[in-house]
Amino acid sequence: MKHPALIQFRGNVEGVERMIEKLEEVEVVRNKYGIDVYFDDVNTARRFLSKVKKLRPAVVKSSTKYAGLRRGRVRWFFTYSVRFTDEK
């Protein structure tokens, strides 16, 4: 079963924007705080998040939320908040 996921990028997102543009089948929302990327599957989001963490130092927080039932099974909505630290 696929669980939906959201990665919220906050802070200086310059280096990550190019990586986000290469993603397929995701919804990208830009707001005044940063960039939100919605994924259909949490496993895809986790793989992308591990690539981002190798690229730049960041603080990552995660949370889950009940997203309803599908075919009698519980679905969870995963949220990852990524705040980039200063590299200076």
C-alpha positions in Angstrom: 0.0 0.0 0.0 1.3 3.5 -0.8 1.3 6.1 1.9 1.3 9.8 0.8 4.2 12.0 1.9 5.2 15.7 2.1 8.7 17.1 2.3 8.8 20.7 3.4 12.1 22.5 2.6 12.8 25.6 4.6 15.8 28.0 4.7 18.1 28.5 1.8 16.8 26.0 -0.9 19.1 27.1 -3.8 20.9 23.8 -4.3 17.9 21.6 -3.9 15.7 23.4 -6.5 17.6 21.7 -9.4 17.1 18.3 -7.8 13.3 19.0 -7.4 12.9 20.0 -11.0 14.2 16.6 -12.1 11.5 14.7 -10.1 8.6 13.1 -11.9 5.1 12.5 -10.6 5.3 15.0 -7.7 3.5 18.2 -6.9 5.7 21.2 -6.1 4.2 24.1 -4.2 6.3 27.3 -3.5 5.3 29.5 -0.7 6.8 32.4 1.3 8.6 30.0 3.7 10.2 27.6 1.2 9.1 24.7 -1.0 6.6 21.9 -0.4 6.9 18.7 -2.4 4.1 16.1 -2.3 4.8 12.5 -3.1 2.4 9.6 -3.8 4.6 7.1 -2.0 6.6 7.6 1.2 9.4 5.3 0.0 10.1 7.6 -3.0 10.1 10.6 -0.6 12.6 8.8 1.8 15.0 8.0 -1.1 14.9 11.6 -2.3 15.4 12.9 1.3 18.5 10.7 1.7 20.0 12.2 -1.5 19.3 15.7 -0.2 20.9 15.0 3.2 24.1 13.8 1.4 24.2 17.1 -0.6 23.8 19.6 2.3 23.7 19.5 6.1 20.1 19.8 7.4 17.9 19.2 10.4 15.1 16.8 9.6 11.9 16.3 11.7 9.2 13.9 10.8 5.6 13.3 11.8 2.7 11.1 10.8 -1.0 11.7 10.5 -4.0 9.4 10.0 -5.0 9.6 6.3 -8.0 7.3 6.3 -8.7 3.7 5.2 -8.1 2.1 1.8 -9.4 -1.5 1.3 -9.7 -1.9 5.0 -6.1 -0.9 5.8 -5.0 2.2 7.6 -3.1 4.8 5.5 -0.7 7.3 7.1 0.4 10.7 5.8 4.1 11.3 6.4 5.5 14.8 6.8 9.2 15.6 6.7 10.4 19.1 7.6 13.9 19.9 6.4 15.6 23.0 7.6 18.9 23.8 6.1 21.6 25.0 8.4 24.2 27.7 7.5 27.3 26.2 6.0 29.5 29.2 7.2 
